């Protein structure tokens, strides 16, 4: 699927939600693009929006009570604003659950997106054999 098709599917998903979840997903999508204008939109796993740059940055899932942004390498990211509030026990991923009416520290969110991209772009360190 090309990026234009993926973006159109994400537009349709936002429009189909037609409630606070669509508004929230549209808002975080806009912030993601502001944080990294080179980010690539994809759709995977039965319609889940995915934002990538040199690897997956985050996914955007919608549930009845939350919009969940899961950061693929979230456990490796510094989160001084404590945006991560879900999937905290894992070794790799971290997530932000957005609930209806919650406020978002937009500047901190953009910094988190930028840190995730920087991590994806960083040279991979080889494990030393012991």
N, C-alpha and C positions, 0 to 999 in steps of 0.2 A: 504494500500500500504506500502510495507516495504521500509526502507531507501535506499537500493540499487536501487530499481525501481524508487524512487523519484529522486535520483541523476542522473540516466540514462535519465529520462525525462527532467531534467534541462540541461544536456549535449546536448540533442537533440534540445531543444529550442535555446540554444546558437548557435549551428551549423546552425539551420534553419534561424536564423536572418542574418548571413553572412554579417554583416556590423558593423558600429561603436557601435550599440546597443548590439550586441553579444559580442564584445570585452569589452565593459563597464560592462556588466553583469558578464562576466567571471572574470574580474579584481576585482569587488567588492565581488564576491563570494569567491575568493581566500583570500582577506583581512578579510572577515568574519571568514573563517576557521583559519586564522592565529591568529585572535583576540581571538577566542574560539574554540580550537580543538575538544571540546565535543558537538559542536552545531549539531543539527539534521536537515537534509534537508527533506522537505516535499513538496508536490504539492497539492494545493487546488484550489477551485473556478475556474474551467475550465482551469487548467494549470498554475496557478500562483505559482512561487517558493516561499517557506516560510522557514525561518530559525527560529528554536525554541530551547530553553533551559529553561525548567521549565515554559513554556509558549511561545507565539510568541514573537520573538525579532523583526523581520522585514519581509516584503514581498518585492518581486522584480517584478514590473510590467514594461512592455515595451510598449511604445506608439510610434507614428511616430516621434515626436520631442524630447522625453525624455525617459530616464530609471528612473523610480521612485522607490525609496526605502522608504517604509512607516514603521515607527517604531510604534508598537502597543501602547506603553506607552511613546511615545516621549515627550509629554508635561511635563512629570515628570522628564525628564533628563536635566542635565546641558549641555549646548552646548557652551562652551567658544570660540570655533573656528567658531561658527555661520555656521555650516554645513547645518542646517535645513533651507530650502528656500521655502517650500511649505506646505500647510495645517497648517499654523501658527495660524489660528483663532480657531481651535478646542480645546476642553478641554482635549482630550486624546491623539490623534495621532499627529505625526509630520512627515514630509517627506523631502527627499532630491531628487530634480530633477537634474539629470545629463544630460547635453546637449552635443552635439558633440563637441569634442575638449577641453572641460573644464578640468582643472587640479583638482586633489583631494588631500587634505592634508591627506595622508594615516595614519599617526600617530594619528591624531585627530579622524579620522574615526574609527580606531581600538579601541581607548579609548571610543568612543560612543557605539560601539558594546559591549564592556566589561561592561560599565555602565548599558546598557539595560539588560544584563544577570544578573548582580548583583541585579538590581531592581526586576527581576523575582524571584531570589533566596531569597530575603529578606523576613523575616517573615511578614505575613499579619497582619496589625494592625486592631483591631476591632474598629468599630465606637462606641463611647460612646452614650448611650441613654440619651437624655436630657428631 
